[in-house]
Amino acid sequence: MREYELEVLDQYHMEVKSTRKIRGAFFIDTNEGTMLLRETDISDRRAPLLYIVLTHLEAGGYAHVDTPVFTKEGKLVATSREGRRYLLKKWYGGRECDVRRESDVLEAVANLANLHQKLRWQPQCEIAEEGELWPQCVMEEEGEPRARRVMEEEGEPRRVMEEEGETRAQRAVGQREAHPPTGRHLLEEFLCHNRELKKIRGFVRKKSSKDSFDYLFLAHFDRMFSVAEQVADRLKESGYDDLYRKSVMGNCLVHGDYNYHNVLMLPAAEVATTNFEHFCLDVQVQDLCYFLRKVMEKYQWNEELGDAMLEAYGKIRPLKREELEYMALKLSYPEKFWKTMNSYYHSNKVWVPEKNVEKLMLSVTQTDEKIRFLERIFSFHL
């Protein structure tokens, strides 16, 4: 380890026995077990919320999460002399979920269903920074204008943590109540993407010198944009808005980045879930959508596996009609097409790599595969 990283470890009480570098982080063998040290961009406001969420999961019987560790000064984020920010988190001896193994995929889906049953925000936990007045509503992060207000319950605040854990959290972040941010409303997101696609088309049309990437985009734009508009229109008429409102008001949390890199397969058929930094209040099957899409893209939208994934989740946490409708609408949006073009538009590159042409063509092909999948698995037709 570099000197300033060793100095960061000195900020903690534990005895360090050895360190080992991995991709973007360090495994730390300590007298209190294996830890992970990683640079972070998590804010001082969000870190205490993360700690509260993960300790609640542990207290509720969901033991294998990467809860951050307090420094000697009672902080959750350690800072080096150079101003780099670090989180030291609990870690586990296991391997990443292997997406090539269907058994791993189905176990990860079952793990997600178990996680969703316990993943709730406790609204009466008092956690605001000392001297700062936090609003009695869901925090609005940049880009999330439709954050829904969370109503306070009447009566005295309930104690929602083990005494020791609650005391440490309150000492770290103060004595006023706060709430996690909410996820962005899906209709707003889709309408924003549609406006951006039209803007990009105008930009490409005006280019005096077009390349193969530009021509490919223009050739497929009308069909992809038609799908995008149909999805947005269907979303307006769906039960999504009510589902979103109930999820936020019901304090339902999502992991926010549930992929196979963040799922560890442990000995004795146990599973650990890591990297909750993107958690927020939202519709929980958003996590299932994201994981399903990531897996299906590698399996060319294999219907048999997709059906098995939905069944594995539903056995533990039955899916409601409105949740299935939400999943079908979210998955049907040509997100990869938008993402590829949005990245191109903001790159300011004169020359477009051939790889980008392949990505754009793949996004079109996968949209067709995905629509066939949704028709057969969800009985969803645009």
Buried (B, 14 or more C-beta within 10 A) or exposed (E): BEEEBEBBBEBBEBEBEEBEEEEEBBBBBBEEEEBBBBEBEBEEBBBBBBBBBBBBBBBEEBEBBBBBBBBEEEBBBBEBEEEEBBBBBBBBEBEBBBBEEBEBBBBBBBBBBBBBEBBBBBBBBBBBBEEEEBBBBBBBBEEBEBBBEBEEEEEEEEEBBEEEBBEBBBEBBBEBBBBBBBBBBBBEBBBEBBEBBEEBBEEBEEEEEEEEBBEBBEEBBEBBBEBBBBBBEBBEEBBBBEBBEEBBBEBBBBBBBBBBBBBBBEEEEBBBBBBBBBBBBBBBBBBBBBBBBBBBBEBEBBBEBBEBBBEBBBEBBEBEEBBBBBBBBBBBBBBBBBEBBBEBBEEEEEEBEEEBBEBBBBBBEBBEBBBEBBBEBBEBEB
